[in-house]
């Protein structure tokens, strides 16, 4: 009798453990459950946000360490699109903040956001060396007159057009390709970010791209809180407290050193 | 002396036993029920297109009952280089039926099920969201009702449309938003030299929202790119090696590749830009952007050569693609090599997998979709391939094939012409001429 009960129990356990056997498509309910924990949304911006779990990026580590220092466990979820991250911040109640560059947000987008700066980044002008114009010594934008600059949509280029520079607008990857094929003369890029894109697209040519000794822009890389979210005040306060702690205890500096971006430290 | 004669005879016998494409070539048309005089009309028709500078050149192949009855080259492959019968073409989306066969082989191997969620093999496909357009023109993201399956990828119901499809619906908020996401995420057809792998792109694609709930809409696009990466994960070998060993070698498709070996680059046709009105220019190397369709002619021989696009990456010849079509027409086998079972070929080429979903992208309402191929379901519509059950697909550089199972007839047109839209007129007329040559 005992063996019979064991046998029936075993069969039931097997059947219950595989509830999807008779259904199609076959999937686990957990796969549809969605995101459970509060999280920060981010978009790829190497080496600040990489999407690599082992080396997630300097900004990601700063955010997670800051919240941890304030006693909060927060994960950073990375997406390949800034606008998707922004959309999720606005409509997903579980996204408490977005990590991203100030330059990439329009004035209207910023209206409903509050900013906690975590890094200061400087852009540089990149050009392609082989067979092109030697721009290594250019330290005044006026010297670039009649050349063509590749800008991303929304980028402020007034100072360039005033200097007589032609502007072509496209996506970062295509701008880099156009630079390499000499359709344009220079592009702007955060140094480490440009390096990462070059490494991905043209690994054998990384030494063929060079930077001018001319600052293209300064921008902040920040944690953005949705002002319409009722809990954002609480989360922002926790972040602020933790961020202060990691700047004081040296963790912030160690993270910047790990990613070789000490010059991006907040003053 | 007799030893020498014996050896020569042996060599001759071996050569005859060695199956090459020429085995099927050039049978007299009338022996396979095609009228030579009618086939001659095709030659003058194609020459006129070259003379009118609508196309740079072309290869046309028509086969019946397993034999090539018509194989002609027209115009030039490149400036100063005549088109040849063995010129190599960027077949682009004609890659999709080949990758569909590869996936179905894995089904027959017992490795995967069509009903498997893709996340079982590519975890990034978990927890996906769908763009939902709101009545006010805005949108929101909603969770998927069910996960994307391998079946969805094969029949384009995964909600992964190509970015260039968004050009056709410029006022549609859904496609505008999708276009923005795809642009930022660097999602494209893989027709640019890059050091990335298709897997890199597929993993980014999986993190973006879908255009529709899985299974609820036909949206032509990136499904086969995902399938190519899935084949690599399941089989444990890169897609180029998989196709080489499981499809190209058994079928003796000796000129089909993702990336051409150096010694064959010279056989690749140039790409030509046409206004279909006498203006025809060879497209130079470099990025070409036509709306949201981005490519550069040199992708088959430059870059890291690691991006094996299961949706559009292959180059091939008319003879090679004929062998692939003939395998399908023979219910899965060719020259004693079986690639798929009869039942699986039926599932791929003789079964409608999109029910009554709107598929305006196909020719007209008379066409349905199998697994990687369009199938004519009703002749009483604007675009008729000649027989209900005829299946076909095309490539964006103006290549196309048609397989008519009832007539046992294969028609292949290979050109290298941009933009794609112009070739439709040429193809429809060519297929009419091909059908008009039936004489039994």
Interface residues (C-beta under 8 A of the other chain):
Chain A: X24 X25 X26 X27 X31 X32 X33 X34 X35 X43 X78 X79 X80 X81 X82 X83 X84 X87 X88 X91 X92 X170 X171 X173 X174 X177 X178 X181 X183 X200 X201 X202 X203 X204
Chain B: X113 X115 X116 X117 X119 X126 X127 X140 X141 X143 X144 X146 X147 X149 X151 X177 X180 X181 X183 X184 X185 X186 X192 X194 X195 X196 X204 X207 X208 X209 X285 X286 X287 X289 X294 X296 X304
